[in-house]
Amino acid sequence: MKQTILRILHYCRAYWLYLVLTILCTLIGISLSLIVPVMIGKAVDYAVGVNQVNFGGLGKTVLTLGILVLISSLFQFLESLCINRLAFGTVKNLRSELTAKLEEMPVSYIDGNARGDMMARVISDIEILSDGLLQGFAQLFTGIVTILGTLIFMLTINIKITVIVVLMTPLSLIAAAKITSLSHSAFQRQSELRGNIGALTEELVGSQKLVKAFAYEERAEARFAAINQELCEAGRKATFFSSVSNPTTRFVNGLIYAAVGTVGALGTIGALPWVGTMTVGSLASFLAFSNQYTKPFNEISGVVAELQNAVSCAQRVFQVLDTPSEPDDSSCEILESCQGRLEFRDVSFSYLPEKPLIQHFSMKTQHGQKIAIVGPTGCGKSTIINLLLRFYEVQEGEILLDGRSTKEFTRDSLRSQFGMVLQETWIFTGTVAENIAYGKPGASREEIIQAARAAHAHGFIKRLPEGYDTVISDTSGLSQGQKQLLCIARIMLTNPPMLILDEATSSIDLRTEHRIQKAFETLMQGKTSFVIAHRLSTIRNADLILVMCEGNILEQGTHDELIAEDGFYAELYRSQFAG
C-alpha cells in the first residue's frame, strides 16, 4: 500500500504547485482552527469572572473568534479547490498514460484479457482511485497535522492530562489497524469481481443476438448472478469492516473525551491536586482540543477504508502500466515502399508452449502474386497473417520482405504497406466519408466517392439520409454486408502495395460478392495478396494455394494442380460442391 501511494504521488509532480498550495492552505487553515479553542477558553473565563462578567473582553474575543473561523473556512475552501485540481489533473494524466500504454501493448496481451475488464481499469478503477486515494490522502494529511497541532496546544495547557490522552490513543489505533487488515482483502476481491462483471456484461450485451438465438438467456443470467452474488458478498464484507471502523474509533475516542472531562473537572475544583491548577476556561479549551485531537482518528479510520479500495484499483491500473510494451523499434528503418516479395523461412510459432501450432513453415512469394490460404479451423491461417503483420513475433526462423527481415523495419511502416479487410467489420462514430477516409484523412470527396464506387458501396450510401455526410456507428442499423463494403472502400482508397483479405466477402450476398470479386481482381493487380477463404470458389484463380493443417503445409499449387493431385484440397473442394 505504501509503495502504491508513493507511486501515485510520483504522478502528482506535474501539478506540484497545487500540491504546495494544498499543503500551505492546510497548514494555515488548521493553525487558525487551533487558535479557536484558545479563544473559546478566554471567552469562558471572561463570562465566569470572579466578580462580574467582563463584557469588553468577551466582545473582543467573540469578534476575534468569528474572524478566525471565517478565515479558517476560507483556507479550507482553497485547500479543497487545490486538491481537486491536483486530483483530477493527476488522474487525467494517468488515464492518458494508461490509454497510450494500451496502444503500445502487444496484441497477445489484448487478446488474453477481456475487453470489459480493460474498460473497467481505464474508467471506473481510475475514478475510484481519484475519489479514494488522492482525496483520502488530503484528509489523511489534514488529520495528521491536526493531531500534531492539538497535541502541542494541549501540552501547553496541562501536561499530565495530555499524557492520559496520549496513553489512551493507541486503543483507537489498534482497533482501526485490526479492522483495516481485515478489509484489505475484501476490497481487493471486490475490485477483481468488478472487472469480471464488467467483462461479462460487455460480452453478453455485445453478443445479444447470439444469446437470444441460442436461448442462452437463463444460463447467461445464472453466470451473471453467480458473479454478482460473489461481488455482493465481497462488497458487503468490505462495507461491513469499513462501517465498523468508524463507530469503533468513535467509541474509543468518546471514552478518551469522557476521561479528560472527568479528570479536568475534578482538577478544576481541586479534588485532584496532582492534576494542577486549571480555570474553567482552560478546561473548556482542553476539551475542545481533545475533541479536535480525537476527531481525525475517526476520519482517518474512514479514509483508510477508502484508501484500501483505491489502492486495490490502483494496483489493477499499475498491472497494465507495468506490463512490457512492444519492443521499441524507433532505431529501425522506416519502410517507404516495397515490391511485395515475401518469404517465410523455417518459421515456428505457438501461442502456448504446450500446444505447438506452426512448425518449420516455409513459403516464398513473388511480386504481384495472389496467395490463397485454406484449411480447417485452427490450422494456423490467421496466425500466418498475425506473424506477417508482426502482431506476434516469430519464435524461430524469420520472415523476409524483398529479401530483408521484417524486423529491420518499424512495425508501423511495415503494417502501412498492407491493406487489410477482415471478417469482423469495424465502424466508428462519424460520417460515412470519414469512415472511408480512415486510412487517408486528407482524401478529397472525389477520391472517397471513387473508392466507394469501386467497392460497390456508392448505391446504398446515396440512399442514406445525408449521403456521404450521414453520421453512422457500429450500431446505426447498417447491415453486416454494408459495413463490410465500407471497410473494403477504405482499402480501395489507400491503395497499398500488399493486401490481406481474411474472409472479406463472408458477410455479403452472392450477387454482391461477384461484383466485389471483380473489384478485388482490379485492386490486386500488381499487388502481393493473401486471401484466407473457406469458399474455395473465390480462390480458383489464385497463383498459389497453400493447404494448411495443424500449422503445416500439406499441399501447395494452383487450383488445377491440386485438383489433379486428388488430395486433401480436392476432397475439400468436392465436399463444398457435392450438391
Secondary structure in CASP SS format (residue, H / E / C, confidence):
PFRMAT SS
TARGET T0000
AUTHOR 0000-0000-0000
METHOD secondary structure of the structure
MODEL  1
M C 1.00
K H 1.00
Q H 1.00
T H 1.00
I H 1.00
L H 1.00
R H 1.00
I H 1.00
L H 1.00
H H 1.00
Y H 1.00
C H 1.00
R H 1.00
A H 1.00
Y H 1.00
W H 1.00
L H 1.00
Y H 1.00
L H 1.00
V H 1.00
L H 1.00
T H 1.00
I H 1.00
L H 1.00
C H 1.00
T H 1.00
L H 1.00
I H 1.00
G H 1.00
I H 1.00
S H 1.00
L H 1.00
S H 1.00
L H 1.00
I H 1.00
V H 1.00
P H 1.00
V H 1.00
M H 1.00
I H 1.00
G H 1.00
K H 1.00
A H 1.00
V H 1.00
D H 1.00
Y H 1.00
A H 1.00
V C 1.00
G C 1.00
V C 1.00
N C 1.00
Q C 1.00
V C 1.00
N C 1.00
F H 1.00
G H 1.00
G H 1.00
L H 1.00
G H 1.00
K H 1.00
T H 1.00
V H 1.00
L H 1.00
T H 1.00
L H 1.00
G H 1.00
I H 1.00
L H 1.00
V H 1.00
L H 1.00
I H 1.00
S H 1.00
S H 1.00
L H 1.00
F H 1.00
Q H 1.00
F H 1.00
L H 1.00
E H 1.00
S H 1.00
L H 1.00
C H 1.00
I H 1.00
N H 1.00
R H 1.00
L H 1.00
A H 1.00
F H 1.00
G H 1.00
T H 1.00
V H 1.00
K H 1.00
N H 1.00
L H 1.00
R H 1.00
S H 1.00
E H 1.00
L H 1.00
T H 1.00
A H 1.00
K H 1.00
L H 1.00
E H 1.00
E H 1.00
M C 1.00
P C 1.00
V H 1.00
S H 1.00
Y H 1.00
I H 1.00
D H 1.00
G C 1.00
N C 1.00
A C 1.00
R H 1.00
G H 1.00
D H 1.00
M H 1.00
M H 1.00
A H 1.00
R H 1.00
V H 1.00
I H 1.00
S H 1.00
D H 1.00
I H 1.00
E H 1.00
I H 1.00
L H 1.00
S H 1.00
D H 1.00
G H 1.00
L H 1.00
L H 1.00
Q H 1.00
G H 1.00
F H 1.00
A H 1.00
Q H 1.00
L H 1.00
F H 1.00
T H 1.00
G H 1.00
I H 1.00
V H 1.00
T H 1.00
I H 1.00
L H 1.00
G H 1.00
T H 1.00
L H 1.00
I H 1.00
F H 1.00
M H 1.00
L H 1.00
T H 1.00
I H 1.00
N C 1.00
I H 1.00
K H 1.00
I H 1.00
T H 1.00
V H 1.00
I H 1.00
V H 1.00
V H 1.00
L H 1.00
M H 1.00
T H 1.00
P H 1.00
L H 1.00
S H 1.00
L H 1.00
I H 1.00
A H 1.00
A H 1.00
A H 1.00
K H 1.00
I H 1.00
T H 1.00
S H 1.00
L H 1.00
S H 1.00
H H 1.00
S H 1.00
A H 1.00
F H 1.00
Q H 1.00
R H 1.00
Q H 1.00
S H 1.00
E H 1.00
L H 1.00
R H 1.00
G H 1.00
N H 1.00
I H 1.00
G H 1.00
A H 1.00
L H 1.00
T H 1.00
E H 1.00
E H 1.00
L H 1.00
V H 1.00
G H 1.00
S C 1.00
Q H 1.00
K H 1.00
L H 1.00
V H 1.00
K H 1.00
A H 1.00
F C 1.00
A C 1.00
Y C 1.00
E H 1.00
E H 1.00
R H 1.00
A H 1.00
E H 1.00
A H 1.00
R H 1.00
F H 1.00
A H 1.00
A H 1.00
I H 1.00
N H 1.00
Q H 1.00
E H 1.00
L H 1.00
C H 1.00
E H 1.00
A H 1.00
G H 1.00
R H 1.00
K H 1.00
A H 1.00
T H 1.00
F H 1.00
F H 1.00
S H 1.00
S H 1.00
V H 1.00
S H 1.00
N H 1.00
P H 1.00
T H 1.00
T H 1.00
R H 1.00
F H 1.00
V H 1.00
N H 1.00
G H 1.00
L H 1.00
I H 1.00
Y H 1.00
A H 1.00
A H 1.00
V H 1.00
G H 1.00
T H 1.00
V H 1.00
G H 1.00
A H 1.00
L H 1.00
G H 1.00
T H 1.00
I C 1.00
G C 1.00
A C 1.00
L C 1.00
P H 1.00
W H 1.00
V H 1.00
G C 1.00
T C 1.00
M C 1.00
T C 1.00
V H 1.00
G H 1.00
S H 1.00
L H 1.00
A H 1.00
S H 1.00
F H 1.00
L H 1.00
A H 1.00
F H 1.00
S H 1.00
N H 1.00
Q H 1.00
Y H 1.00
T H 1.00
K H 1.00
P H 1.00
F H 1.00
N H 1.00
E H 1.00
I H 1.00
S H 1.00
G H 1.00
V H 1.00
V H 1.00
A H 1.00
E H 1.00
L H 1.00
Q H 1.00
N H 1.00
A H 1.00
V H 1.00
S H 1.00
C H 1.00
A H 1.00
Q H 1.00
R H 1.00
V H 1.00
F H 1.00
Q H 1.00
V H 1.00
L H 1.00
D C 1.00
T C 1.00
P C 1.00
S C 1.00
E C 1.00
P C 1.00
D C 1.00
D C 1.00
S C 1.00
S C 1.00
C C 1.00
E E 1.00
I C 1.00
L C 1.00
E C 1.00
S C 1.00
C C 1.00
Q C 1.00
G C 1.00
R C 1.00
L E 1.00
E E 1.00
F E 1.00
R E 1.00
D E 1.00
V E 1.00
S E 1.00
F E 1.00
S C 1.00
Y C 1.00
L E 1.00
P C 1.00
E C 1.00
K E 1.00
P C 1.00
L C 1.00
I E 1.00
Q E 1.00
H E 1.00
F E 1.00
S E 1.00
M E 1.00
K E 1.00
T C 1.00
Q C 1.00
H C 1.00
G C 1.00
Q C 1.00
K E 1.00
I E 1.00
A E 1.00
I E 1.00
V E 1.00
G C 1.00
P C 1.00
T C 1.00
G C 1.00
C C 1.00
G C 1.00
K H 1.00
S H 1.00
T H 1.00
I H 1.00
I H 1.00
N H 1.00
L H 1.00
L H 1.00
L C 1.00
R C 1.00
F C 1.00
Y C 1.00
E C 1.00
V C 1.00
Q C 1.00
E E 1.00
G E 1.00
E E 1.00
I E 1.00
L E 1.00
L E 1.00
D C 1.00
G C 1.00
R E 1.00
S E 1.00
T H 1.00
K H 1.00
E H 1.00
F E 1.00
T C 1.00
R H 1.00
D H 1.00
S H 1.00
L H 1.00
R H 1.00
S C 1.00
Q C 1.00
F E 1.00
G E 1.00
M E 1.00
V E 1.00
L C 1.00
Q C 1.00
E C 1.00
T C 1.00
W C 1.00
I C 1.00
F C 1.00
T C 1.00
G E 1.00
T E 1.00
V H 1.00
A H 1.00
E H 1.00
N H 1.00
I H 1.00
A H 1.00
Y H 1.00
G H 1.00
K C 1.00
P C 1.00
G C 1.00
A C 1.00
S C 1.00
R H 1.00
E H 1.00
E H 1.00
I H 1.00
I H 1.00
Q H 1.00
A H 1.00
A H 1.00
R H 1.00
A H 1.00
A C 1.00
H C 1.00
A C 1.00
H H 1.00
G H 1.00
F H 1.00
I H 1.00
K H 1.00
R C 1.00
L C 1.00
P C 1.00
E C 1.00
G H 1.00
Y H 1.00
D H 1.00
T C 1.00
V E 1.00
I E 1.00
S C 1.00
D C 1.00
T C 1.00
S C 1.00
G C 1.00
L C 1.00
S C 1.00
Q H 1.00
G H 1.00
Q H 1.00
K H 1.00
Q H 1.00
L H 1.00
L H 1.00
C H 1.00
I H 1.00
A H 1.00
R H 1.00
I H 1.00
M H 1.00
L H 1.00
T H 1.00
N C 1.00
P C 1.00
P C 1.00
M E 1.00
L E 1.00
I E 1.00
L E 1.00
D E 1.00
E C 1.00
A C 1.00
T C 1.00
S C 1.00
S C 1.00
I C 1.00
D C 1.00
L H 1.00
R H 1.00
T H 1.00
E H 1.00
H H 1.00
R H 1.00
I H 1.00
Q H 1.00
K H 1.00
A H 1.00
F H 1.00
E H 1.00
T H 1.00
L H 1.00
M C 1.00
Q C 1.00
G C 1.00
K C 1.00
T E 1.00
S E 1.00
F E 1.00
V E 1.00
I E 1.00
A C 1.00
H C 1.00
R C 1.00
L H 1.00
S H 1.00
T H 1.00
I H 1.00
R C 1.00
N C 1.00
A C 1.00
D C 1.00
L E 1.00
I E 1.00
L E 1.00
V E 1.00
M E 1.00
C E 1.00
E C 1.00
G C 1.00
N E 1.00
I E 1.00
L E 1.00
E E 1.00
Q E 1.00
G E 1.00
T C 1.00
H H 1.00
D H 1.00
E H 1.00
L H 1.00
I H 1.00
A H 1.00
E H 1.00
D C 1.00
G C 1.00
F H 1.00
Y H 1.00
A H 1.00
E H 1.00
L H 1.00
Y H 1.00
R H 1.00
S H 1.00
Q H 1.00
F C 1.00
A C 1.00
G C 1.00
END
